[in-house]
Amino acid sequence: MLGALGLGTAIAFLLNQRIQGRTLFRTILLTPWVLSQTIVALLWKWFLDPYYGPLATVLRHFGLSGIAFLSSPRTALSTLILINVWSTYPQVVVLLLAALQTIPKEVIEASIIDGATRIRRFIHVIFPYLRHQYLVAMLLLGTLYFNMVTLIYVATAGGPARATETVSVLLFKTAFEQWRLSYASAISVLMIVINLLISIVYIKMVRRA
């Protein structure tokens, strides 16, 4: 989540600037948002394939062998996290970019005149306008990651050695591979309770805002 928030923040500030080709950059950088989880998983599996993927081709060009990022217990989880960050950061960008465009320019200009550095300007001037969007983004991403099945299952199926098996993937495999429906029902009830708590927090935040 921190990776998606950090990358989304950086890109939102970049796209908020008046740069040439801003519309094209927005289209390219927000592309991951419109791709389904299945397409994202298959795309990255192909890209990271240790034998036929583009990354392996580049490594062989420098005399190195391909790395099984998604097949090794040491690298599978971190690789999957990076794929999730790439897939979900556009949600943060959309939320923050909309909020950035509502900040009065006079406030920013006054902070510059007062000699505030970029860090202090972000903390004391810009962040108060983005605080609600950050909270919403954290709740949305948290819910998405907690309930995610398709991307993880297509990319690694919870392996290798259960290194990437989340609760949602465990529920799916227990119900539809092992057919242990009673155990799967117990897991689903737990997930419903957690999702309900997250929903209550989100509703209270929206009402307070």
Disulfide bonds with the S-S distance in Angstrom:
none
